[in-house]
């Protein structure tokens, strides 16, 4: 006669812990994004009152010894409809994408429209006078040079006898 397999209560907990390869908060954030997308697709656009809230476009931020480079995806947006501001270490990009008029009955839309805003705080002081922005193929590129005091400076080491030291 075979005996039934007995499982302890802790086995499920260990399996659950092993399954969390990422942060539980990241999983929760993904779930909220999926639920929001589902709600938008079933309701047919944004919810009432959402016109006041701005959405955030996708962006990449990289850093070199000299500057920060920010690339923001804004397909279909002209450069006249985008505002770029730098105040101290904070970068703010904002604008609005107008809803396009369509002929016939609109069955489904997934394009983002309305007010958008991208804000970020840069990790060090920047040279606000040297900021440059350009737009090409729906990608806004912003170069923010670092302030002279935050740039990496190489210090040469000399022999003790050369500098008059002991």
N, C-alpha and C positions, 0 to 999 in steps of 0.2 A: 504494500500500500504506500502510495506516495504522499508526502506531507505537503500541504500548501506552503507557498513561499510567503514568508513574513517580511514585511517592510517596516522599517522604523520611521518615525515622524521626521527625523532629522535629514533623511535622504532627500526629500523634496526641497528642503531649505538649502542644502548644499548645491543641488542642481540649479536652483534659482540664482544663487550667488555666482556660480561659475558662468551662468548665462549673461551676467551684467559685464560685458566687455567695456562698455562706456559708462559714463556717469549716469546715474538714475535721473538726474535733472535734464540731461540731454535727451534721454528717452521720453521724458514727460513733454519737453519742448517739441520734439518731433510729433508726438501724439496730438498736441494742441494745433500744430500747423496742419496736420492731416485733417483734423476735425474742422478747422476753419475753411480749408479747401473744399471739403465735402459740403459744408453749409453754403458756401458761395455758389457751388455748382448746382445745388438743388434750389436755392432761392433765386438764382439768376442775377448775380452781381453782388454788390456790397449791401450790407444791412443798413437800415435807416440810422442816421447819426454817424455813420462811418465816414461821411464826406468831410467831417471835421478832422478826422484822424489821418495822419500822413503815413504812407507806406515807405519802407526802406529798400532802396535798390541794392543789388548784389555788388560787392566791391572786393578788391584785393589791395592789400597794403604791404609794401616792401620797404626795406631800409638799407641804405648804404652808409658809408662813413660821412658822406657829404649831405645827404638829404633823405627825405621820406618820399615815396612814390605811391600815389593812390590812383587806382583805375576803377571807375564806376560804370556799370552797364546801364545805359539809357537808350535803348533802341527806339528809333522813331522820334527822338526829341531833338529839336534844333538848339544850337548854342545860345540863341537869344532867350530861350525859355528856362535857362539854368542860371542860378545865382550861386557864386562861390564866395565865401567869406572866411577869413582867418582872423581870430582874435586871441593873441597869446598862443598857447599850445592847442587851442581848439579849432578844428576845421568843420565848417558847416556848408553843405551843398543842398540846395532846395530848388523846387520848381513845381510845375504842374503839367500833366499830360491831359489834354482835352480829349473827350470822348469823340470818336469819329462818327460822322453821320453815315448810316448804312441804308442801302435800298432793300426793300423787301422785309421779310420777317426775320429778325435775328434769332436764331435757334440756340446758339451757344457762344459765349465769349469767355476767354481766359486771359485776355490782355489787361494789363494794369492801366488804370486811368486815375485821374485825380491828383491831389497834392502828394509829392514825395519829399523826403528829407533824409539826408545821411549826415550824421554827426559823429565825430570821434575826437578824443583827446589824445594828442600826440605825447609820447613819453618824455620829451625834453623840450626846452625852449627852441623856438624857430625864428628865422629871419623873415618876418611878414612882408618886408619890402621886396624880397626876391621870389615870391610865389608866382609860378607860371601854370596856366591851365590851357589845354587844347582839347579839341573834340574831333574824333575821326571814326567813321563806321559805327556810330552808336556807342562809343566808349569814350568817356571823359577821363583824361589823364591830367593829374595835378602833381606838380613837383614842388615840394616844400623844403627849402634848404634849412639846414640846422644853423643855429646861432653859433658864432665863433667860439663862445665859451663852452659849448657842448661837443664840438668836434674833437675827434681823437687826435692827440698830438704826440708824436714820437719824440722821446727824450733820449738824446745820445749820452752814453756813459763814457766818461773819460778816465784816464789813469789818474791816481791821486796826485802824482807829481806834476801833471800838466796844468791842473787848475789852481795850483798854489795851496792845496789842502795838505794835511799831515799824513 
